[in-house]
Amino acid sequence: MKITNICCIGAGYVGGPTMAVIAKKNPHIKVTIVDINAERIAAWNDEDVSKLPIYEPGLAEIVKETRGKNLFFSTEIDKAINASEMIFISVNTPTKTYGKGKGMAADLKYVELCARNIAEVAKSDKIVVEKSTLPVRTAQAIKSILDNTGNGVKYSILSNPEFLAEGTAIEDLLNPDRVLIGGESEDAIESLANVYGSWVSQDRILRTNVWSSELSKLTANAFLAQRISSINAISELCEKTEANVGEVARAIGMDSRIGSKFLNASIGFGGSCFQKDILNLVYIARSYGLNEVADYWEQVIILNDHQKRRFSDNLISTLYNTVSGKKIAMLGWAFKKDTNDTRESAAIYVADHLLSEQAHIAVYDPKVSEERTQLDLNYLNTRSEEENKDLVKTYSDPYEAAKDAHAIAIMTEWDEFKAFDWQKIYDGMKKPAFIFDGRNILDQKEMEAIGFEYSSIGK
């Protein structure tokens, strides 16, 4: 099938950057991103590209270059579905908060709604591409919905999982390790391979069956998360034995069989993918009666939760076993640097724990709004929205956030934090002034020379 029109349902962290790069590299293809959220679409269409709803280095420039030429953002979903030969489903697949599989299984209601919407309005044959992270055998459910409409339209279902790291998404899209396409129809697979082939060499485009493709995404994220939990488990041992987790990580990372990536000990992993995908894997394994497999992967999550709790417990015990009424400045709220995504960020859970101990939290993050910070805390339902608003203040100036604070907790590894005037911060704090470096980004000797009581992970 010749592809001249692509529709992507979902203008989020995956759909936006992926379609922007596809549009840039395929000027002959019209790419339309649709979403029911009119506010979000308006933000994508804002003349000031610094106001895009998603922050990714390099994204604004590509949107500016392609928007209005062959990249469009719209709320007219039916129209875009009808006009396209290829439709990407890139909607949210959160962990279920209700019913069977609550807290573990992926909630596929948005994916199913997309499939029913496509079935309702499509008048010509379509290639439907799963771009959202989905549990194994979801393609079968989508195909069943689409094939039972009785309107004679033929559908080919492909799985094309994303392997983007937030903060480097544009670079990952422009120079991918691999592009994975799973499907049954060879023609459909080649149609999508040709879209990517305009900038990705064919030897990097892997063709598999649809089930292998779906499972590969969950497995990749599980392996990466497992590495983080593994080094974090060792970090606790390092603290008890006077070993240095940085030195241990460097020593094992130089082993070519292991490699150096994802070996930075920290407060734990966050983001929308790792926890969700592992819980999904656990749920699938349990549903097949594979309890040992499920227990193995679940331990990665348990260790990650433990690391976050351990960080906040250490902060409380160091501050003489009470943080009640004390101001704690949290530097960073995003789950990692170079993104404004806060989903499952360690900062949310550490703040929640400290708030339960009656601390006052001052937040500074260069890309996260006050509204987002409050929404994240309110989502946990630990206390009233009024209490959260009263106890948590967001600052646009890091020095103001740290002023009169008893302690600073570094939650995100933003590069700018290293360049702060730490002497100025120290001078404005209550004494003794404590730093809890959850990302191991500051120099301990330097901080201690200024006068800080400095605490890090795994040292």
Order of alpha helices (4+ residues) and beta strands (2+ residues): beta-alpha-beta-alpha-alpha-beta-alpha-beta-alpha-beta-alpha-beta-alpha-beta-alpha-beta-alpha-alpha-alpha-alpha-beta-alpha-beta-alpha-alpha-beta-alpha-beta-alpha-beta-alpha-beta
